[in-house]
Amino acid sequence: MANVDATLKAATTSIEGALGAALVDYGSGMALGSVGGGKDLDLTVAAAGNTDVVRAKVRTMEMLGLKDEIEDILITLGSQYHLIRLLKGRGTSGFFLYLALDKGRANLAMARHQLKAIEADLEV
């Protein structure tokens, strides 16, 4: 089992094109940890903003009566992918991993696969 810092570091070093990663409590919108980012990618702001995205999607699924779980949410920008992976393991409900990727360097399918593997090893 990996702790939060080790998990985020693994995400940003092992996933090609990673610009930054954060573990977020979507009840509060607070990032429990973050790695990477910079002046053009404020991970604290991204954590809070993407919390609204997750909450909206959960509400929409409830209104539609969908009895399914969200694996991940993908936001595609001109030069970046933003991947939100809701955690489902023991003790991790209410959290999501947020990963920002450089669209020109990242392999989206591989990033999703690697993020899923990293999630499996996370201990919150």
Secondary structure, DSSP 4 states (H G I P E B T S, - for coil): -B-HHHHHHHHHHHSTTEEEEEEEETTTTEEEEEEE-BTTB-HHHHHHHHHHHHHHHHHHHHHHT------EEEEE-SSEEEEEEE--STT-TTEEEEEEEETTT--HHHHHHHHHHHHHTB--
